[in-house]
Amino acid sequence: MPKEFIVAIELGSSKITGIAGQKNLDGSLSVLALVEEDSSACIRKGMVYNIEKTGQCLTNIITKLKNLLKQDIKQVYVGFCGQSVHSVKNNINQDFMTPTIVTDELIDRLKDANNDMVYPEMKIFEPINLEYKVDNQLQIDPVGIQCNHLEGNFLNIILRKNFHQNLVTCFDNANIIIADMYLSPLKLADAVLTDTEKRSGCVLVDLGAETTTVSVYYRNILRHLAVIPLGGNNITKDIASLQMEESDAEKMKLKYASAFTPIDKIDDSINYPIDSDRNVKSSDFIALVEDRMEEIIENVWYQVPGEYADKILGGIILTGGGSNMPNIVQAFHNYTNVEKIRVARFVNFTVKSKDPRITAHDGTLNTALAILASGDMNCAGDEITHDLFSSKPQNTAAPLRQETGTPTGGMTPLEKARLAEEEERKKRQAEAEKAEEERARLAAEKAQERKENSFWHKFGNKLKDFGSKIIGPEEE
C-alpha cells in the first residue's frame, strides 16, 4: 500500500531544497528524503530571474525525490522569500454618530477595506491583524465593546507582482501542483522561536547567502518584516577582491573568517595563504570581513522599529548558514548592546533522520523543515514500479489539478480568501434573486386575488353576465 508523506520545496538564493517527510503520532517529524539543487544561476536575492533554469531545477528536485521515495508526487508545499518582500502598516478608521457595539460584520468591513488597498506594482500576499483601537484603548478582540470610534491596525506583507507570477510560472512549466505557498520567514519563526520570545519581544535574523531577513515580534504578533539584500556571499565577494576565484574565497571564508576578532588576537606577522605563491595579511583579512559583517548588522538593527527597540526582552535570535560564523553573537552584541542573543541551530520540534545534513544542526535546513512541518495534506501519488506485467497503470502524466472545487495552486492566502468570499457572494446573490422571484410571484398572486375579490371586479363580472343575457336572445 502506498505510504503517505508531505513534500516541501524551499527556494533559496544559493540552493533549492526539496524535502519529504511524515508526521508521527508523537508530534515528531520523520524525514524520508532530502535533495538539493544549485540555484545560483537562476535565483538572485531570493527572486527568480531565469524562469527556464528555475523550472529545470524544480523538475530535477521532483525527479530525485520520486526516485528516492519510489512514489509519484502529486503536489508540494512551497516556501519563498525575496528582496521585494516587506511589511507595510495600514490603519482603517470608522466613526459612529452614536455609541455602537462592535460586531463581527464591522470587523469584516475593516478587513475588506484593508485587503482592497492598492500598492503600485505590488500585491498583498498576507494581511496580518495587529490590534483594534476602540476609542482610546487597544484590543485584540473588540467584538461586543461599545464605542464611538473603531480603528483597525494591520500589517500587510507585500511583494512585487511579477515576482510572485514568475514563481507560479516556474512551477506551472515544471508541471508541479502547488498545495500552498508560504512566506518562509513566517514559518521559520514558528519553528525556531519560543512562545516566550514572541510574547516578550524579539528579533529573528535569518542570515542567508544573498539576503538577510529581519522579523520583529512583540506580544505574539509580527510587527515588522524586511529583507536586506546583503548576505554571506557579499563577504565572499569581498575576499575574492584579493584577486582570487570566488570558490577559493569561499574556502578562505569558511576556514579563517570571524565576525569579530579581539584586538589582542590580531597579529600582523601572521599571513593567510591565497595560493602557493601569494598570501594576505591576517589583519587585512580580518578588517575586510569585519567591515562587511558590521554593515550587515547595522542594516539589521536599522530595521528594528524605534518603538520596539527597547522592548525586545526576548533578545535577538540568529539562524541560517551565516549564523555559523565564529563570534557572530559577540559581533551582534558589540553593535546592538543587546545582552540576550542566541543562535537557533535547529528547529524546536523533534526531527528523526540519519542524514548528516540534518543531524549537523547548523541552521541551514531550518526553513525547509519549517515548511515541511506546516504542510497538512498528503502529497504522495501512486507507487512507481518497473514491473512490466503489472496491471496497475502508472501515473506518468503531469499531475492533475485538484479534483473538486476551484484550483488554488499558486494563489496567495489573500487571493484564496477573496475567491472564497466571491463564491459565497455569488451564492448569496443567487439565493437572493431566487427569493426575490418567489416574493414577486406571491405578490402577483395576492394582487390577482385582491383584484378578483374587489367590489368593482365582481360588479363588472355581474354587468357582463347581465349584458350577455340581454344580447344572447336577440342574436338567436
N, C-alpha and C positions, 0 to 999 in steps of 0.2 A: 504494500500500500504506500503511495507517495507520501513523503513527510511534508509537514507544513513548515514554512520559515518566512522571515521578513528580510527584505533586501533594501539596503540604503546606499546611496551614492552621494559622496561629498565632492564638490568641485572646488579645488584649491588652485592657487597660482603656480605651485611647483608640481602638484600631482593631483590626479583624480583618483579617489579611493572608492572601491566597491566592497561592500561587506554584507555577509548574510549570517543570520543567527536565529535562535529560538528563545522565547521567553519561557522560563521554568516556573513551576508552581511556587517555589520558594522565593520568587522575585528576582532571581539571578538571570543572567543572560549568557547563553552558550553561543560562541562564535563558531560557525561551521565553515566559513570560507572568507578569505581576505585577499584582494588583488589591488594592484596599483598601476597607474599609467602616468608617464611623464606628461605634464600639461604645459610646460614652459613655452612650447611652440604655438599654443592656441589660446591660452588664458593669461591675461596681464592684469595685475592689480585686482584679481578676482573676477574680472569681466571678460566674457568671450569676445575675442577679436577675429578668430578664424573659425567660422561655423563648420566648415567641412572637416577640418582636422579634429575639432572637438567631437563632432559626430562619430568620427572614426575611433577616437579614444573610448567613447561610450560603448560602441559596438564591441571593441576589444574587451572592455570590462565585463560586459554581459556574457560574451563567449567564454571567457576564462572562468567566470562563476558557474556557468552551466556545466562546463567540463568537470569542475571540482565537485559540484553538487549532484551531478548525474540527473538533473531535472531541469525542465524548462522554467523560465521566469516570465510571469505574465504581467507584472507591474513592479514599480520601485518607488521608494521614498527618496526625495531629493533635498539636499541641504546646500545652500549657497549664500554667498555674501560678496560684496564688491565695493569698489571705491565710491560709487554713486549712492550707496545706501546710507541714509542718515535719518535722524528724527527731527520732527518739527512740532512745536507746541501749537495748539489751537484752542480757542475759547469760544463757546456758543452761549449767548445770553438770551434770557427771556424774562420780561417783566409782566406782572399781572396787575390789573386795575383794582382788584380786591384780593384779600388773603385767599390763597388757593392751595389745596392739598396736592402734593406731588404724586403723580400716578405713573404706572409703567408706560402709558401712552405718551406722557410728557417726556420721559427719559428717551423713549424710542425716537421721538421727534428731534431731540437734540443730537442723538447719534446719527440719524439720517442727514441732518444738516451738516454734521462734520464729515460724513462719508462723501457728501457732494462737493466738498472743497476741491478746487482746481489748482494744480501746481503746474506751471508751464513746463512741458517736456517731461514731466514726472507723473508718477501714479502712486496712489496709496496702496501699499502692499498689505499692511496690517495696522489698523487703528487700535490704540490701547486706551482704555478708560483710566484716567488718573483719579481725580476726586470731583465731587459736585459741591459747588458753593451755594448753600441755602441761606439766603440773606447774607449774614456775615460769618457763617460757620461752615467748615469743610466737613463733608460727609462722604463715606464710601457708598452707602445705600440710602438715598434720600426719600425713597418711596414712603408715603404716609405722613411726611412732615409738611406742615402748613407754612407758606412763605409768600412774600411779595416779589421776590427776585430769585431766579434759578440760573445758575451758570454751570455749564459742563466743561470740564478741563480734559483735553485729550492730547495724546502723544501719537502723532501719525508717523509710521515708518514708511518712508517714500524711497523710490528708486527711479532710475531712468526707464522710460517706456521701452526703448529699443534694447536695453539690457535684458529685461525680462523676456521680451519677444525672441531675442536671439537664443536664450536658454531653451525656451519651449521649442523653437525650430530645430535645435540640435537633437533633442530627444525625438521629435517627430521624424526627422530624417533618418534616425537610427532605429525607427520602429519600436521605440520603448515607451510603454504606457506609464504615465506619472500617476501614482496613487495620491500623492500630495507633495507640495513644495513647502519647505520650511526655511526661515531665516536662521542660518547656523548659530549666530550669537545668542538668540533666544533659547534654543535648545541646549546649547553649551552651558549657559548659565544654570539651567535646571539640573544639569548633570554634574557640575563641579562646585556650585555654591551651596552653602548650608542655609537653612531657613533663618538662622540667627543672623548670618551675614546679610542676607537680603533685607531682613527686618530692620536691623540697626544701621544699615547703610554701608555700601561697599563699592569698589571699582574693580570690575573684571577686565583684565588686559590680555588679549589673545595675540601673542607675538608670532606672526606668520612670516612667510618668505618675502612677500612683496607688500603686505599690508599689516597694520596693527589695528585691531578692533577694540574700542573702548565702550563698555556698558556700565552705566551708573545706576545702582539700585538704592531705594530708600523706602522704608515701610512696605516691603514686599512688592514694590512696583518699579518697573523700569522707568527711569526719569530722563535718561539721555543715551543716545546711541550714535557713534561716529566711527567711520573707517578712515584711518590715516594711511596715505599712500607711501608708507615707509616700513621696511622690514629687514629681516636678516640679509636679504640679497643686496641691500644698499651697503652694508658693511663689507660684503664680499667684493662688490664692485670697487669700493674704496681701496681695498687691499690690492685688487687687480691693477689699480693705477700705478703700482710699483713696477709696472712692465712685466706682467705675467698673465697666463691664461686664467680665466675665471675658475676653471676646475681646480687649478693649483691654489688659487686664492681661497677657495672654499676649504681645501685641506688645511691651509695655514690657519684659517679662522677657527676651525674645529680643534686644532692642536694647540694654538697659542693664545687665542683671543680671550680677553676677560672684560666684563662690563665695567669693572673698577679694579685698579691696582694701587695699593697704598704707596706713597712717595718713597718710603724707606725700602720698598721692594723693587724699585726701579734701578737697574744697574746699566749704565751706559756702555760698559765693557762687554755686555752680552749681545750677541747677534743671532738673528734667526735666519736660517738658510732659505733662500728663494729657489735656487737650483745649485748645481755643482760648482758654478763659478761666481754666484752673487749671494750677498747677504743683505739684511736690513737691520739697522739698529733696533734693539728691543724697545728703547724709549720712543723711537719714531713710530714703531708699530703700535705700541700701547696708546700713544696720543691719537693716532688715526682712528683706532677702534673706539676709544672713549669719547672722542668728539662726536662721532656718528651716533653712539649709544645715548649720549646726553641729548642730542637733537630729538631722538625718538621719545625719550622720557619727557622732555619739555613739551612736545606736542601732545603726549598722552595727558599730562597734567593740565594743559590748557583746555582740554575737552571736558574737564570736570566743572560743571556749572558752579559759580561762586556761592550760590545759595546752599550747595551741598558739600562744599569743600571742607567745612568744619563739622560735618555730620556723618562722615564715613567711619563710624565706630567699628565696623566690621573689617576695616582696613582695605588693602589692595591685594587682589588675588591674581597671580601671573600664571599663564598657561600657554600652550603652543610650543613649537620647536624652539623658538627664541628664548624661552624661559630656562633652557638648559645651559645657557652661557654662565660660566663661573662668576660668582659675586654679583649676580643680577639683582638680588634682593638688596644688597648694600648700595648698589648704584641708584635704585629707586628711592631708597631711604635718604641718601645724600641730597637728592634734588627735591623731594616732596616733604621731607621731615615727618612722614608717616611712620609710626613705630610698628604697627601691625601689618606685616607683609608676609604672605606665604606663596609658595609655588604649588599649584594644583597639577600634580604629575599624573593623576588618574581620576577617573570618574568616581562618584560617590555611591555607586551600586556595584554589586559583585558580578564579575565577568569571568566566565570559565573558558579558558583557551590555553593551548600549548604553543601557540605561535609566538616566537620570540619578539616579534614586532609589537605584540600586545603586552606580553609579560614584562617588557622593558620598562613600562610605566614612565615614559619620557614626555608625555603630554602631546605627542604628535598625532595620536589617534583619538583623542578625547572627543573631538567634534563628530567624527564618523560614528563612534559608539553612541553618542548622544542622539544622533539622527536615527540610528538603528533602534534605540530604546523607545523612541517616540512613535514608531510605526505600530499599528494595531490590526492590520489586515494581512491575511495570508497572501504572499507574493509567489508561491510555488505553483508551477504548472505541471504538466504530465512528466512522468519519468522518461528519461532518454535511454533507449536501448538499441543495440545493433543486431537484435535477433531478427533475421530475415524471414522467419516463419511465424512471427508474432502477428496475431490477427488484429491487435490494437493499433489503430492509426497513430502516427507520431505527430505531435504538434510542431511542425517545422515552419509553419507560416508565421507571418508577422502577428504579434499579439493583438487580440481583439479589443475593441473599446468596451467599456462597461456594458453589460448585457441589458441592464434596465436603467431607466432614468436618463437624465441629460448628462453627456460626457463632461467630466470636470477636470480631466488631466491638464496640468499646466496652469490651472486657474488659481488666483490668489484667494486667501480666506475671505477677503472683502468681496471679490467677484462671486465667490460661491454663495456668500450671504445675500448679495444683491440678486443673484439668479434665483435663489430660494424665495426671496421676497417678491420677485417679479412673477414667479409661478403662482405664489399664494395670492398675489394681487389679481392675476388673471382668473384664478379660481373663484375668488370673491366676486369679481366683476360678472363672471358668467352666472353665478348663483343669484346676484342682484338683478341681472337682466331677466333671468327666468322668473324670479319672484315678481318683478315689475310686470311682466307679461301676464302672470296669473292674476295680479291685482287688477290689471286693465280688463281682463276677461270677466272677472267677477263684477267689476264696476259696470261693465256694459250690460251684463245680465240683470243687475239690480236696476239699472236705468230703464231697461226694457220692461222689467216687471212693474216699476213705478208708473211707466207710461201706460201699460195695459190696464192698470188698476185706477188710473186717474178718472175724474168725472167727465172731462171733455172727451177722453178717448172712448169711454163707454157710451156717452151721448152721441158721438159721431158714428159709432157702430150701430146704435139703435136707429139713427136717422137713415143710415144706408139700408138697413133692413126694411124700414118703412117705405123708402123710395122704391125698393125692389118689388115690394108687394103691389104698389100702385102701378108701376110701369109694367110689371110682368104680365098681367091680364091683357093690357092694351096691345102688347106685342103679339100675344097669341091671336 
